[in-house]
């Protein structure tokens, strides 16, 4: 069961790298924009 889930995750990550990267880049742009306005530290 765990092995199958791991294989599916591996397949998903290898099959959709762009689908995962684009929202991540958008998120980091959004986060850095907020971070500049409201510095945490």
C-alpha positions as CSV (number, residue, x, y, z in Angstrom):
1,X,0.0,0.0,0.0
2,X,2.6,2.5,1.1
3,X,4.9,1.4,-1.7
4,X,2.1,1.9,-4.3
5,X,1.4,5.4,-2.9
6,X,5.1,6.3,-3.1
7,X,5.2,5.1,-6.8
8,X,2.1,7.1,-7.6
9,X,3.6,10.2,-6.0
10,X,6.8,9.6,-7.9
11,X,4.9,9.3,-11.2
12,X,2.9,12.4,-10.5
13,X,5.9,14.5,-9.7
14,X,7.7,13.2,-12.8
15,X,4.7,13.6,-15.0
16,X,3.6,17.1,-13.9
17,X,6.7,19.1,-13.0
18,X,5.5,22.3,-14.7
19,X,2.0,22.0,-13.2
20,X,3.7,21.8,-9.7
21,X,6.3,24.5,-10.4
22,X,4.1,27.3,-11.8
23,X,1.8,27.6,-8.7
24,X,4.9,27.4,-6.5
25,X,6.6,30.3,-8.3
26,X,3.3,32.3,-8.1
27,X,3.1,31.5,-4.4
28,X,6.6,32.6,-3.7
29,X,6.1,35.8,-5.7
30,X,3.0,36.5,-3.6
31,X,4.7,35.6,-0.4
32,X,7.8,37.8,-1.1
33,X,5.4,40.7,-2.0
34,X,3.6,40.3,1.4
35,X,6.9,39.8,3.2
36,X,8.3,43.1,1.8
37,X,5.2,45.0,3.1
38,X,4.9,43.2,6.4
39,X,8.4,42.0,7.5
40,X,8.2,39.1,9.9
41,X,11.7,39.6,11.3
